[in-house]
Amino acid sequence: MTFINIGFGNMISSDKITCMVLPDSAPMKRLVQHAREEDKLIDASQGRKTRGVILLTNGQVVLSALNPDTIAARLDNTNLTKERDIHE
């Protein structure tokens, strides 16, 4: 199991991520509101502007202050490191 930093010391298991999206569209705003009403929202933005929405395999929604591109780059770097360790 690998954890990815999603900003400000908050970590999430990379195995649980379904997708990462921008929060700007109306459907994403509705999804976040629905998750809030269902108590399935985890706000990891530390009070800052939400720049990324992460959907988990268990139906929970995580808000992050980092852009999905930034999180994806961190995920890719972790996967590359893991592959190098396997081949060595």
DSSP file (Angstrom, degrees, kcal/mol; ACC not computed):
  #  RESIDUE AA STRUCTURE BP1 BP2  ACC     N-H-->O    O-->H-N    N-H-->O    O-->H-N    TCO  KAPPA ALPHA  PHI   PSI    X-CA   Y-CA   Z-CA
    1    1 A M              0   0    0      0, 0.0     2,-0.4     0, 0.0    12,-0.0   0.000 360.0 360.0 360.0 131.2    0.0    0.0    0.0
    2    2 A T        -     0   0    0      2,-0.0    12,-3.3     0, 0.0    13,-0.4  -0.937 360.0-148.0-116.7 135.1    1.4    3.4   -1.0
    3    3 A F  E     -A   13   0A   0     -2,-0.4     2,-0.4    10,-0.3    10,-0.2  -0.830   8.2-154.7-102.8 141.5    0.3    6.7    0.4
    4    4 A I  E     -A   12   0A   0      8,-2.9     8,-1.8    -2,-0.4     2,-0.5  -0.938  20.0-122.0-115.5 134.8    0.3    9.9   -1.6
    5    5 A N  E     -A   11   0A   0     -2,-0.4     6,-0.3     6,-0.2     3,-0.1  -0.651  25.2-176.6 -75.0 120.6    0.6   13.4   -0.1
    6    6 A I  E     -     0   0A   0      4,-3.0    60,-0.6    -2,-0.5    59,-0.4   0.164  60.1 -63.2-104.9  16.5   -2.5   15.4   -1.1
    7    7 A G  E >  S+A   10   0A   0      3,-0.5     3,-1.7    57,-0.1    -1,-0.3   0.128 110.0  28.8 114.4 137.1   -1.4   18.6    0.5
    8    8 A F  T 3  S-     0   0    0      1,-0.3     3,-0.1    -3,-0.1    38,-0.0   0.822 129.9 -52.5  57.2  39.0   -0.5   20.0    3.9
    9    9 A G  T 3  S+     0   0    0      1,-0.3     2,-0.4     0, 0.0    -1,-0.3   0.475 101.7 135.4  81.3   2.1    0.6   16.7    5.4
   10   10 A N  E <   -A    7   0A   0     -3,-1.7    -4,-3.0    34,-0.2    -3,-0.5  -0.699  35.2-165.5 -86.8 135.5   -2.6   14.8    4.4
   11   11 A M  E     -A    5   0A   0     -2,-0.4     2,-0.3    -6,-0.3    -6,-0.2  -0.879   9.5-170.7-123.1 151.8   -2.1   11.4    2.9
   12   12 A I  E     -A    4   0A   0     -8,-1.8    -8,-2.9    -2,-0.3     2,-0.4  -0.994  33.1-105.1-140.8 145.1   -4.3    9.0    1.0
   13   13 A S  E >   -A    3   0A   0     -2,-0.3     3,-1.3   -10,-0.2     4,-0.4  -0.546  21.2-147.8 -71.6 126.1   -3.9    5.4   -0.1
   14   14 A S  G >  S+     0   0    0    -12,-3.3     3,-0.7    -2,-0.4    -1,-0.2   0.759  95.8  64.8 -67.1 -22.9   -3.2    5.3   -3.8
   15   15 A D  G 3  S+     0   0    0    -13,-0.4    -1,-0.3     1,-0.2   -12,-0.1   0.717  99.9  52.4 -69.9 -20.6   -5.0    2.0   -4.0
   16   16 A K  G <  S+     0   0    0     -3,-1.3    41,-2.3    40,-0.1     2,-0.4   0.524  81.9 109.0 -94.6  -7.4   -8.3    3.6   -3.0
   17   17 A I  E <   +B   56   0B   0     -3,-0.7    39,-0.2    -4,-0.4     3,-0.1  -0.577  34.0 172.4 -78.9 126.5   -8.3    6.4   -5.7
   18   18 A T  E     -     0   0B   0     37,-3.3     2,-0.3     1,-0.4    38,-0.2   0.849  67.1 -26.0 -92.7 -51.2  -10.9    6.0   -8.4
   19   19 A C  E     -B   55   0B   0     36,-1.3    36,-2.8     2,-0.0    -1,-0.4  -0.986  48.3-138.8-158.4 163.8  -10.4    9.4  -10.1
   20   20 A M  E     +B   54   0B   0     -2,-0.3     2,-0.3    34,-0.2    34,-0.2  -0.999  30.8 169.9-129.3 128.9   -9.3   13.0   -9.5
   21   21 A V  E     -B   53   0B   0     32,-2.9    32,-2.9    -2,-0.4    -2,-0.0  -0.875  37.7 -96.6-136.4 164.7  -11.2   15.9  -11.0
   22   22 A L        -     0   0    0     -2,-0.3     3,-0.4    30,-0.2    30,-0.2  -0.576  27.9-138.6 -78.2 146.8  -11.4   19.7  -10.9
   23   23 A P  S    S+     0   0    0      0, 0.0    -1,-0.1     0, 0.0    29,-0.1   0.376  79.0  92.8 -88.3   5.9  -14.2   21.0   -8.7
   24   24 A D        +     0   0    0     27,-0.1     2,-0.0     4,-0.1    27,-0.0   0.765  61.9  87.8 -77.4 -27.4  -15.4   23.7  -11.1
   25   25 A S  S  > S-     0   0    0     -3,-0.4     4,-2.1     1,-0.1     5,-0.2  -0.326  81.1-120.1 -77.1 156.0  -18.2   22.0  -13.0
   26   26 A A  H  > S+     0   0    0      1,-0.2     4,-2.4     2,-0.2     5,-0.2   0.890 112.2  54.4 -60.8 -42.3  -21.8   21.9  -11.8
   27   27 A P  H  > S+     0   0    0      0, 0.0     4,-2.3     0, 0.0    -1,-0.2   0.894 109.3  48.3 -61.3 -37.3  -21.9   18.1  -11.7
   28   28 A M  H  > S+     0   0    0      2,-0.2     4,-2.5     1,-0.2    -2,-0.2   0.891 109.9  51.9 -69.2 -38.0  -18.8   18.1   -9.4
   29   29 A K  H  X S+     0   0    0     -4,-2.1     4,-2.2     2,-0.2    -1,-0.2   0.900 111.7  47.4 -63.3 -39.8  -20.4   20.7   -7.2
   30   30 A R  H  X S+     0   0    0     -4,-2.4     4,-2.8     2,-0.2    -2,-0.2   0.903 110.8  51.6 -66.3 -40.9  -23.5   18.6   -6.9
   31   31 A L  H  X S+     0   0    0     -4,-2.3     4,-2.4     2,-0.2    -2,-0.2   0.916 110.9  47.5 -62.1 -43.7  -21.4   15.5   -6.1
   32   32 A V  H  X S+     0   0    0     -4,-2.5     4,-2.2     2,-0.2    -1,-0.2   0.916 113.0  48.8 -63.2 -44.0  -19.6   17.3   -3.4
   33   33 A Q  H  X S+     0   0    0     -4,-2.2     4,-2.2     2,-0.2    -2,-0.2   0.911 111.5  49.3 -63.4 -42.0  -22.8   18.6   -1.9
   34   34 A H  H  X S+     0   0    0     -4,-2.8     4,-1.8     1,-0.2    -2,-0.2   0.911 110.9  50.0 -63.4 -42.5  -24.4   15.1   -2.0
   35   35 A A  H  <>S+     0   0    0     -4,-2.4     5,-3.2     1,-0.2     6,-0.6   0.879 109.4  52.4 -63.3 -37.8  -21.3   13.6   -0.3
   36   36 A R  H ><5S+     0   0    0     -4,-2.2     3,-1.1     4,-0.2    -2,-0.2   0.921 110.2  47.5 -63.1 -44.3  -21.6   16.3    2.4
   37   37 A E  H 3<5S+     0   0    0     -4,-2.2    -1,-0.2     1,-0.2    -2,-0.2   0.826 113.7  47.6 -66.4 -31.9  -25.2   15.5    3.0
   38   38 A E  T 3<5S-     0   0    0     -4,-1.8    -1,-0.2    -5,-0.2    -2,-0.2   0.341 113.1-117.4 -90.5   5.6  -24.4   11.7    3.2
   39   39 A D  T < 5S+     0   0    0     -3,-1.1    -3,-0.2    -4,-0.2    -2,-0.1   0.873  84.3 117.2  56.6  40.5  -21.5   12.3    5.5
   40   40 A K      < +     0   0    0     -5,-3.2    21,-2.8    -6,-0.1     2,-0.5   0.130  42.5 108.0-117.5  17.0  -19.1   10.9    2.9
   41   41 A L  E     -c   61   0B   0     -6,-0.6     2,-0.5    19,-0.2    21,-0.2  -0.834  46.1-169.0-102.4 132.0  -17.0   14.0    2.5
   42   42 A I  E     -c   62   0B   0     19,-3.1    21,-2.8    -2,-0.5     2,-0.9  -0.973  10.3-155.6-117.3 114.7  -13.5   14.4    3.8
   43   43 A D  E     +c   63   0B   0     -2,-0.5     3,-0.3    19,-0.2    21,-0.1  -0.790  26.4 160.5 -95.0 102.3  -12.2   18.0    3.6
   44   44 A A        +     0   0    0     19,-2.0    21,-0.5    -2,-0.9   -34,-0.2   0.058  46.9 101.3-105.7  22.3   -8.4   17.8    3.4
   45   45 A S  S >  S-     0   0    0     19,-0.2     3,-1.8     3,-0.1    -1,-0.2   0.533  81.3-135.1 -85.3  -5.7   -8.0   21.3    2.0
   46   46 A Q  T 3   -     0   0    0     -3,-0.3     3,-0.1     1,-0.3    -2,-0.1   0.822  69.6 -54.4  56.4  33.8   -7.1   22.8    5.4
   47   47 A G  T 3  S+     0   0    0      1,-0.3    -1,-0.3    -4,-0.0     2,-0.1   0.489 112.5 119.1  81.7   2.9   -9.4   25.7    4.9
   48   48 A R  S <  S-     0   0    0     -3,-1.8    -1,-0.3     1,-0.2    -3,-0.1  -0.409  77.9 -67.5 -93.5 174.5   -7.9   26.7    1.6
   49   49 A K        -     0   0    0     -2,-0.1     2,-0.5     1,-0.1    -1,-0.2  -0.380  52.5-117.6 -63.4 135.0   -9.5   26.9   -1.8
   50   50 A T        +     0   0    0      1,-0.2    15,-0.2    -2,-0.1    -1,-0.1  -0.646  42.4 163.6 -76.9 120.8  -10.5   23.4   -3.1
   51   51 A R        +     0   0    0     13,-2.3     2,-0.3    -2,-0.5    14,-0.2   0.511  61.9  36.4-113.5 -11.7   -8.6   22.7   -6.3
   52   52 A G  E     - D   0  64B   0     12,-2.0    12,-2.7    15,-0.2     2,-0.5  -1.000  56.9-158.0-146.0 143.0   -9.1   19.0   -6.6
   53   53 A V  E     -BD  21  63B   0    -32,-2.9   -32,-2.9    -2,-0.3     2,-0.5  -0.985  14.5-161.9-118.5 126.7  -11.8   16.4   -5.8
   54   54 A I  E     -BD  20  62B   0      8,-3.1     8,-3.0    -2,-0.5     2,-0.5  -0.941   4.1-154.0-113.4 125.5  -10.7   12.8   -5.3
   55   55 A L  E     -BD  19  61B   0    -36,-2.8   -37,-3.3    -2,-0.5   -36,-1.3  -0.849  13.7-152.3 -99.4 132.8  -13.2   10.0   -5.6
   56   56 A L  E >   -B   17   0B   0      4,-2.5     3,-1.7    -2,-0.5   -39,-0.2  -0.632  25.9-113.2-103.8 161.4  -12.5    6.9   -3.6
   57   57 A T  T 3  S+     0   0    0    -41,-2.3   -40,-0.1     1,-0.3    -1,-0.1   0.749 114.7  57.8 -64.4 -24.5  -13.5    3.3   -4.3
   58   58 A N  T 3  S-     0   0    0    -42,-0.2    -1,-0.3     2,-0.1     3,-0.1   0.349 122.3-101.3 -89.8   7.1  -15.7    3.2   -1.1
   59   59 A G  S <  S+     0   0    0     -3,-1.7    -2,-0.1     1,-0.3     2,-0.1   0.389  78.7 134.3  92.0  -3.7  -17.8    6.1   -2.3
   60   60 A Q        -     0   0    0    -19,-0.1    -4,-2.5   -21,-0.0     2,-0.4  -0.454  45.8-142.5 -78.0 155.2  -16.1    8.8   -0.2
   61   61 A V  E     -cD  41  55B   0    -21,-2.8   -19,-3.1    -6,-0.2     2,-0.5  -0.975  11.0-160.6-121.2 130.2  -15.2   12.2   -1.7
   62   62 A V  E     -cD  42  54B   0     -8,-3.0    -8,-3.1    -2,-0.4     2,-0.4  -0.938   5.9-149.9-115.1 130.9  -12.0   13.9   -0.6
   63   63 A L  E     -cD  43  53B   0    -21,-2.8   -19,-2.0    -2,-0.5     2,-0.3  -0.836  18.7-174.2 -97.8 135.4  -11.4   17.7   -1.2
   64   64 A S  E     - D   0  52B   0    -12,-2.7   -13,-2.3    -2,-0.4   -12,-2.0  -0.948  33.3-141.5-129.9 149.8   -7.8   18.8   -1.7
   65   65 A A  S    S+     0   0    0    -21,-0.5     2,-0.3   -59,-0.4   -58,-0.1   0.486  83.3  87.4 -83.6  -3.9   -6.1   22.2   -2.0
   66   66 A L  S    S-     0   0    0    -60,-0.6    -2,-0.2   -14,-0.1   -15,-0.2  -0.723  86.2-110.4 -97.8 148.1   -3.8   20.7   -4.7
   67   67 A N    >>  -     0   0    0     -2,-0.3     4,-1.9     1,-0.1     3,-0.7  -0.448  27.5-118.6 -68.8 144.2   -4.6   20.5   -8.4
   68   68 A P  H 3> S+     0   0    0      0, 0.0     4,-2.7     0, 0.0     5,-0.2   0.832 114.5  59.3 -55.1 -33.0   -5.3   16.9   -9.7
   69   69 A D  H 3> S+     0   0    0      2,-0.2     4,-2.1     1,-0.2     5,-0.1   0.896 105.2  48.9 -62.2 -39.7   -2.3   17.3  -12.1
   70   70 A T  H <> S+     0   0    0     -3,-0.7     4,-1.9     2,-0.2    -1,-0.2   0.918 112.9  46.4 -66.0 -44.2    0.0   17.8   -9.1
   71   71 A I  H  X S+     0   0    0     -4,-1.9     4,-2.3     1,-0.2    -2,-0.2   0.907 111.5  52.1 -65.3 -41.4   -1.4   14.8   -7.2
   72   72 A A  H  X S+     0   0    0     -4,-2.7     4,-2.6     1,-0.2    -1,-0.2   0.888 107.6  52.3 -62.3 -39.2   -1.1   12.7  -10.4
   73   73 A A  H  X S+     0   0    0     -4,-2.1     4,-2.4     2,-0.2    -1,-0.2   0.898 109.8  48.7 -63.9 -39.8    2.5   13.7  -10.8
   74   74 A R  H  X S+     0   0    0     -4,-1.9     4,-2.0     2,-0.2    -2,-0.2   0.887 111.1  50.5 -65.7 -38.3    3.2   12.7   -7.2
   75   75 A L  H  X S+     0   0    0     -4,-2.3     4,-2.3     2,-0.2    -2,-0.2   0.915 110.6  49.0 -64.9 -43.3    1.4    9.4   -7.9
   76   76 A D  H  X S+     0   0    0     -4,-2.6     4,-2.5     2,-0.2    -2,-0.2   0.904 109.9  51.4 -63.0 -42.1    3.5    8.8  -11.1
   77   77 A N  H  X S+     0   0    0     -4,-2.4     4,-2.0     1,-0.2    -1,-0.2   0.890 110.4  49.3 -62.9 -38.8    6.8    9.6   -9.2
   78   78 A T  H  X S+     0   0    0     -4,-2.0     4,-2.2     2,-0.2    -1,-0.2   0.907 111.4  48.7 -66.2 -42.0    5.8    7.1   -6.5
   79   79 A N  H  X S+     0   0    0     -4,-2.3     4,-2.3     2,-0.2    -2,-0.2   0.887 110.4  51.0 -66.1 -39.0    5.0    4.4   -9.1
   80   80 A L  H  X S+     0   0    0     -4,-2.5     4,-2.2     2,-0.2    -1,-0.2   0.907 110.8  48.8 -64.0 -41.3    8.3    5.0  -10.9
   81   81 A T  H  X S+     0   0    0     -4,-2.0     4,-2.0     1,-0.2    -2,-0.2   0.904 110.7  51.0 -63.5 -41.5   10.2    4.7   -7.6
   82   82 A K  H  X S+     0   0    0     -4,-2.2     4,-1.7     1,-0.2    -2,-0.2   0.904 109.8  49.6 -63.9 -41.8    8.4    1.5   -6.9
   83   83 A E  H  X S+     0   0    0     -4,-2.3     4,-2.0     1,-0.2    -1,-0.2   0.893 109.1  52.1 -64.6 -40.7    9.2    0.0  -10.3
   84   84 A R  H  X S+     0   0    0     -4,-2.2     4,-1.1     1,-0.2    -1,-0.2   0.900 108.5  51.4 -62.3 -39.9   12.9    0.9   -9.9
   85   85 A D  H  < S+     0   0    0     -4,-2.0    -1,-0.2     1,-0.2    -2,-0.2   0.860 109.1  51.0 -65.5 -35.0   13.0   -0.9   -6.5
   86   86 A I  H  < S+     0   0    0     -4,-1.7    -1,-0.2     1,-0.2    -2,-0.2   0.893 111.2  47.2 -69.1 -39.8   11.4   -4.0   -8.1
   87   87 A H  H  <        0   0    0     -4,-2.0    -1,-0.2     1,-0.2    -2,-0.2   0.628 360.0 360.0 -79.8 -13.7   13.9   -4.2  -10.9
   88   88 A E     <        0   0    0     -4,-1.1    -1,-0.2    -3,-0.2    -2,-0.2   0.472 360.0 360.0 -86.5 360.0   17.0   -3.7   -8.7
